[in-house]
């Protein structure tokens, strides 16, 4: 697009430190005053295989990956398996270069490690360079690294070369290296950084115009992922118990929680499977701790039955579901939004749960906090659904987002003093009262094991007011209606929260874009571009999935002529949810679907829109699909 | 000041306190072994000095799962096979509770077998009672993990081709630190074993033989039984893992030959409980987590203080 943004892509092999190199470089850009957003692409492999991280940096707010990118740093892949082009995975050695050329913008920069990569192995390399006006700098990064330290330090050489080519100040990069390393390793890396920087400045004549943008932060920023938002939200709500089983990408939240819970006097349990994980969260919450668990699609499937148990026993828990491309094992490291219906309805019987879908790290923090608050106030499971993109993608967020007071409140519980006067029947506390004093919101306060005067039976079977198993029809209806009434009360409470759905763009716009979860940023960027091009478009990213933000979405849809529902799955699950919840608007809704394992780029949304407006015949090479809600 | 004053209460305890006013008479079939578990449990409670309100009984699904309906305490009737993960987390959140889990042989050794193995391995300080009747009762008599080889039922019309699971050996290899087998027909021994299991600091596994007079008529009233501690025919050291393993193997085989060997099979008093291990590594607070939410003076940590690593 413009020169006021840098989109730096560092490509190499899994296990070569691409991720940590990119994290530090992104932080350095942040410290230089820029906003950053990262997108990570990696295979489900430990060692070897093409991987890249993209860092988009600008003085402006950045909320999405860009369209393509403008600076490639191609490093080698130390663990590349197949040197032959005929091999199943192709020639892995050359992939850091060959796999990344399609998305490099015209006029972009290529820096490659000539110690490991040979452009002769890339088909039509020279022709493509000329055609696209790319500026190519070949550097023996490996040689430089070996000269002063170890071969893996070529990443540092690449960063030094990048800084030289972009006129970036080395100070923030050095500071970050000093934070992360020490002794000989630090010395070697610093030498390599400077040698690469000086070498490039001295030996190369720069033919490119691109320079690093400059900027200033209005507010002190921090560099966090959606997983940090979720974990920090949980910690600030007093969550001190987590149980889990490793699974990509949910492991990010699980790890962050575990690494902090010891210090915070909490308990983290790694258990035998996800059935156990969710059951442990229930057990801990039942005994009086604020507890959570979570997983990704397959693991969450195992949580179905405990989830229903939490609904039936009215045990507060928060579960998080980090979606990845399905079905079954699917594509473990790739994002998708295909688990929406799974999360909404899994487990037997009528579902009775809260589901939030935050759109960025700040929303992850706020909505995880709200999920805990509602779960404990209403004694109901609350689920935060997000995806691999939000899980691992980092971006700059004002630190003030996290400057909030903790809320360890256990919600609707009784104390032993309350129990002295509490209603009892047959020697048991009336835990599930039809007409609880707390009013019509359906919540009957709970006692905790160990409290005097509070014993009752929690059961997944239908039960009467003291928890005893009951199949009496009158009791059944009263208990069902009481439990189901909670969602109406929660919907009322949420509707008071005026800006829970993120609305973006001119209020009186003719057209709408609807999305949920991590698609927020890309939809908003598309809105900006479409309006700049003279269209009249606004966006709404829906967070309140269940109870559904009916009034907000209705008002939004009534105000536009047509809306494009943008989501990362093949069957338009979110669009169907909208139609199911609102019972109308089918003739106004169109879907833009993507399910190839990569998140949307803004240009794809723009293109989808232009097709709908009849300005373009089709979406061209983009791997997306448009369909109408009515099927024509 | 505790928010849980039932815990550690020092008073006279009557076993009748454990009888609920609703359904004081359990609805199991006449002659069912499950009555024996209920009775033995009620008798054991006063012996170990624990009251109904400091006790959490977590049960699975099946006839055995109804135990929490007929026993007055804090109860949690969970889902099939999952009593152990619910129970052990409650114990971690509030270690002052007396936590007992119970379920059938299908519940514990079949659908919940993974949890059994791992809860034993971790040695949580709790008691697990498995009602072993060698059959699925509530679903009307299907073959279960402890049914003998050749067992015929509607789901195994030609006789089961599977050898039964070895519950005691499984407990031992998994890491349980107290393992016993008792029988409903032996109420005194059952009461003593349950009391010992509750007093044991670690995972105590009781394989409790509960005859099913309705669906397992060929069996088995589990008489005559032999208490291996009382018999001169069996001389082994219950603290010796190898000797215990041999004794278990023999007892498991003998059951299907009609010889009912009961008693204590293995006791390890030295192994620290999971809670102790976890506190030693700094991964579990010394004060019960559940108390903290009632402590008005506690200064809750904030994520804001973690932000330096993100700058």
Contacts between the chains, C-beta under 8 A, distances in Angstrom:
chain1	res1	chain2	res2	distance
A	27	B	311	7.6
A	31	B	311	7.7
A	222	B	307	5.2
A	222	B	310	3.9
A	222	B	311	6.1
A	223	B	310	5.1
A	223	B	311	7.4
A	224	B	310	5.3
A	228	B	310	7.2
A	231	B	303	7.8
A	232	B	303	3.5
A	232	B	306	7.0
A	233	B	303	7.7
A	235	B	301	7.0
A	235	B	302	7.8
A	235	B	303	4.9
A	236	B	302	6.2
A	236	B	303	5.2
A	238	B	293	6.9
A	238	B	300	6.1
A	240	B	289	5.8
A	240	B	292	7.4
A	241	B	89	7.3
A	241	B	92	7.6
A	241	B	93	6.3
A	241	B	289	6.8
A	243	B	85	8.0
A	243	B	89	6.7
A	260	B	306	6.6
A	261	B	283	7.9
A	262	B	282	5.5
A	262	B	283	5.4
A	263	B	301	7.5
A	264	B	301	4.6
A	265	B	285	4.3
A	265	B	289	7.5
A	265	B	292	7.3
A	265	B	301	7.9
A	266	B	285	7.5
A	266	B	289	7.2
A	267	B	92	5.6
A	267	B	93	7.4
A	267	B	278	7.6
A	267	B	283	6.9
A	267	B	284	5.4
A	267	B	285	7.6
A	267	B	289	6.4
A	268	B	283	7.0
A	269	B	89	7.2
A	269	B	92	7.3
A	271	B	85	6.8
A	271	B	118	6.8
A	272	B	114	5.1
A	272	B	115	6.5
A	272	B	117	7.4
A	272	B	118	4.2
A	273	B	114	6.1
A	275	B	82	6.4
A	275	B	85	7.3
A	275	B	115	7.9
A	276	B	82	7.5
A	276	B	84	8.0
A	276	B	85	4.0
A	276	B	114	7.5
A	276	B	115	5.7
A	276	B	118	7.3
A	277	B	85	7.9
A	279	B	78	7.2
A	279	B	79	8.0
A	279	B	82	4.7
A	279	B	85	3.7
A	279	B	86	5.0
A	279	B	89	7.3
A	280	B	85	5.0
A	280	B	86	7.3
A	280	B	88	7.1
A	280	B	89	3.8
A	281	B	89	7.1
A	282	B	78	7.9
A	282	B	86	5.7
A	282	B	89	7.3
A	283	B	58	7.5
A	283	B	76	7.7
A	283	B	85	6.5
A	283	B	86	3.9
A	283	B	87	6.3
A	283	B	88	6.8
A	283	B	89	3.2
A	283	B	90	4.3
A	283	B	93	7.3
A	284	B	89	4.2
A	284	B	90	6.7
A	284	B	92	6.6
A	284	B	93	4.3
A	284	B	289	7.9
A	286	B	76	6.3
A	286	B	86	7.2
A	286	B	90	5.9
A	287	B	56	7.3
A	287	B	89	7.3
A	287	B	90	3.9
A	287	B	91	7.9
A	287	B	93	4.0
A	287	B	94	4.5
A	287	B	97	6.8
A	287	B	290	5.5
A	288	B	93	6.2
A	288	B	94	6.2
A	288	B	289	7.9
A	288	B	290	3.6
A	288	B	293	6.3
A	289	B	93	4.1
A	289	B	94	7.9
A	289	B	289	5.0
A	289	B	290	5.8
A	289	B	293	7.5
A	290	B	293	7.4
A	291	B	89	7.5
A	291	B	93	7.6
A	305	B	79	5.4
A	305	B	82	7.6
A	306	B	79	7.0
A	306	B	82	6.8
A	308	B	79	8.0
A	309	B	78	6.3
A	309	B	79	5.2
A	309	B	82	7.7
A	313	B	76	7.4
A	399	B	304	7.8
A	399	B	307	5.7
A	402	B	303	5.5
A	402	B	304	4.8
A	402	B	307	6.2
A	403	B	304	5.4
A	404	B	302	7.8
A	404	B	304	7.3
A	405	B	302	7.7
A	406	B	300	3.9
A	406	B	301	7.4
A	406	B	302	5.7
A	408	B	292	7.6
A	408	B	293	5.8
A	408	B	298	7.9
A	408	B	300	5.2
A	409	B	293	8.0
A	410	B	293	5.0
A	415	B	3	6.9
A	415	B	294	7.7
A	416	B	3	6.9
A	416	B	4	7.9
A	416	B	5	5.9
A	426	B	20	6.7
A	426	B	21	3.7
A	426	B	22	4.5
A	427	B	20	6.2
A	427	B	21	4.6
A	427	B	72	6.3
A	428	B	20	6.9
A	428	B	21	7.8
A	428	B	22	7.4
A	428	B	72	7.4
A	448	B	3	7.8
A	448	B	4	7.1
A	448	B	94	7.8
A	448	B	290	6.7
A	449	B	4	7.9
A	449	B	53	7.8
A	449	B	54	7.9
A	449	B	55	8.0
A	449	B	56	4.5
A	449	B	74	3.9
A	449	B	90	6.7
A	449	B	94	6.9
A	449	B	97	5.6
A	450	B	4	3.3
A	450	B	6	5.4
A	450	B	7	4.7
A	450	B	53	6.9
A	450	B	54	5.7
A	450	B	74	7.6
A	450	B	94	5.8
A	450	B	96	6.3
A	450	B	97	5.6
A	450	B	290	7.4
A	451	B	3	7.1
A	451	B	4	5.8
A	451	B	5	7.5
A	451	B	6	6.3
A	451	B	53	7.0
A	452	B	5	5.0
A	452	B	6	4.6
A	452	B	9	7.8
A	452	B	53	5.8
A	453	B	53	7.3
A	454	B	53	6.9
A	454	B	74	7.6
A	455	B	52	5.7
A	455	B	53	5.2
A	455	B	72	6.7
A	455	B	73	6.0
A	455	B	74	5.0
A	455	B	75	7.7
A	456	B	74	7.1
A	456	B	75	7.4
A	457	B	68	5.8
A	457	B	69	6.6
A	457	B	75	4.0
A	457	B	76	7.5
A	457	B	77	6.2
A	458	B	75	6.8
A	458	B	76	4.7
A	458	B	77	6.9
A	459	B	68	7.7
A	459	B	75	7.7
A	459	B	76	7.7
A	459	B	77	3.8
A	460	B	61	7.9
A	460	B	77	6.5
A	460	B	78	6.4
A	460	B	79	5.4
A	461	B	77	6.4
A	466	B	22	7.1
A	467	B	75	7.3
A	468	B	20	7.8
A	468	B	22	4.9
A	468	B	23	7.1
A	468	B	69	6.4
A	469	B	66	7.8
A	469	B	69	5.9
A	469	B	77	7.3
